[in-house]
C-alpha cells in the first residue's frame, strides 16, 4: 500500500541549519515536523571553538525538567557536564539524566550539528514553557509588543503562573508604559530568585529603573 502524503515528513538538517546568518542556529525539529510524542531539536555551529549547546540545566522556569540525550551527527564537540569535560566526536551519544546537571558543549570542528532529544521520565510529553511562547521572539524583535503579550498570555494559559513567561510579560508591559501591570507581574516573576539579578540590568525596564517600587522589588 502506498504511503499517503501525510504518513511521513522529511527535513534535511543541513539545508535547514545553513539558512540564516548566525554561526549558531537552532533547527526546531519538533515544531517543523509536528512531533507530539517527544521533544527534539538540532543545533548547528558553523565555527570550531564556539558554543553548540549553551550552558544550562533543565530546572529553570522555561525548561521541562527533562532528561536529555545529545547526538553528535556531524563534526565534533567537547562536552562539559557538572564540571567533567570529555570529547564527543561525530557518532557520540551523550545522555544527561539529571535535570539539575549543568551541561554545555563547544564545537571542535566547523559545521558541527548536535540533535537534542528530551522528555520527563514517566510522563507524557508536553511542550516546555519556552516552546509554548513560540513567536514571542519575533514579535519582540519587531517591537510588536501587543502581539508579544498576546503570545505570552496564550502560553500562560498552558502554564499558569510560570515565572519565565510572567517575567517576559512584565518586560512587554514596561515597554508599553503600563507601569502598574509591569510591576505586578515582575513581583510575581521574582519568585524565581535569579530573575532579580537579570531585572536589575534589563533594558526593558529602563522606564522603571528610578521608580521606588521597582528598586524595592529588587532589594
N, C-alpha and C positions, 0 to 999 in steps of 0.2 A: 504494500500500500504506500503510495507516495506521501511524503510529508507535506503537511499544509504550510502555508506561508508563515503562520504564527507558531509552528511547532518548535522552532529554534531561532536563535539570533546569533549573528556573527559580528564581532568587533575586532578590528586589527589594532592591537595595543600600540604598536609603533606609530601608526598613522595618527592615532588619537593623541599620543604623547608629544609628537613632533609638531603639532599645531600650536600657535601662540608664540610668545616672545620670552617668557621666563625660563631660566635654567631648570628650575624645579617646578614640575607640573603634576597635578592630580588628575587621574582618569577615573571618573565616577562610574565605575562598572555596575554597581548595584542599581543606580538610577538609570543609566543608559540602556542596560539590558533588562530593566524592570524585574530584578530579582527580589523575591519577597521572603525567601526562606533563610537567608543568612546575609551578613554584611560583608562586602568585598569592594575594595578599591585598588588602584595601582598608582604608584608614584614614580615619576620619571625625573632623573637628574642628568643634565647634559654634561656637567663638568666634574671630573675627579676632584676630590678634596672638599666638595660641597655636600650639605646635608641631603639625605634622601628621606628618612623617617625623622622628623623633628622630635626633640626630646619631649616626652610626655608620659603620663600614666593614664589609666582608664578609670580614674576616680573623680575627675573634675565634673562640674555641672553639665558640660557639653558631652561627656562621654557616657558609655553604657555599661560600665563595669564588666567589660568583655575580656575573655581570653582571646589572644591574638596569635595567628600564625602568619609569618612573613616568608614569602617565597621569592628568592632572587632569580628572576627569569632571564636577566641579561646583565652583563657587566660584572660588578662585584661590589661588596661593601665591607666596611668594618663596623660591626655592631657593638654597642655597649649596653649591657643590661645590669642594673644595680651595681655599676662600677666595674663589672667584668667585661673586658674588651676581647673580641675574637674576630677572626676573618670569616666572611660569608661569601664565597665566590658563587658564580652562576651555578644553579642547581641546589644551593643550600636551602634548607627549611629551618627557620628559627621559630620556636614556639615559646611564647611568654604566657604562662598560665596564671600568674598572679596579677590581677588588675592593678594593684598598687605599685608594681615594679616599674621603676623608671627605665625607659628604653629609648635608644636613638641609633641612627646609622649614618655613616658618611660614605659616599661613593669612592671606590678605589679605581674606577675606570670611567671614562666618558660614556655617556649614553646608558647609564645603569637604570634598570627597571625592577622595582620590587612590588609584588602583589601582596596586599594585606587582607586577611580573612578573619572575621571576628564574630563572636556571639557570647551570650551569657549561659553558662552551664545550667542545664536543667530547665531552661525557659524557652518558649517560642520567641523567635526573633522579632524585634520591632525596631524601626529606625531610631537611631540615637538622637538626642536633642539637637545636636549640631546639624544633622541632616534634615530635621524637621523644619529648620529655618531656611531651606533651600530657596535661593533667590534674594535673600536678605543682602548678601554682599554686593550683588549687582545693583540693587536699589540704593544702597548706601553710597556706593562709588559714584552713582549718577545723581546723588543728592536728592533723590526722590524719597524723602523721609516719611511721607504719608504712606507710600507703598511699603516701605520697610516696616512701619508699625503694623500694617495690616498682616504682613507675613508673620511677624513676631506674635501677634495676637492669635493667629491660627495655630502656630506652634505651641503656644501656651495652653490652648485647648487640649492638646495631646499631653503636655507636661505641665500641669498647673503648678505655679509657684517655683518653677525651675530658676535657679539663681542666675545662670548664664543668659537665658532668654530675657529675664527681667532686667538684668544689667544693660543689655543692648536696647531694651525698650526705654530705659531711663536716658540713655545716650541720645536716642532719637527725639525724645520729648525735650531734652535740654537744647538740642539744635533747633527745635521749632519754637523755643521760648516759652515752653509750658513748664514753668519753674516748679509749681506745687506738685504736679504729677511726676516730674522727673525726680524730685527729692523723695517722694513717697516710694517710688519704685526702686530708687537707689538704696534706700534704707532696707527694703526687703531683700535686695540682691546681696547686701553686705553680710547677710547670714553666712555666706561663704567668705571667710576672713581674707583670703588672698586678693579679693576684689578691692579692698581698701587701698592697698599699695597701687593697684592699677588705676583706680579712680583719681588718685592724687595727681597723676601726671597725664591723665587722659584729656586730650584737646577737645573732645566732645563736650566736656564740662567747663569749658573756658568761661561761659556766661555765668556760671555758678561759683567760680573759684573764690570770689571775695564775699560770698554770702555767709553770714554766721551759721545758718542751718547746715550748709554744706560742710563747713570746717568742723562743726560739731559731730557730724556723721563720721568723719574721718579721724576724729581724735582718738 
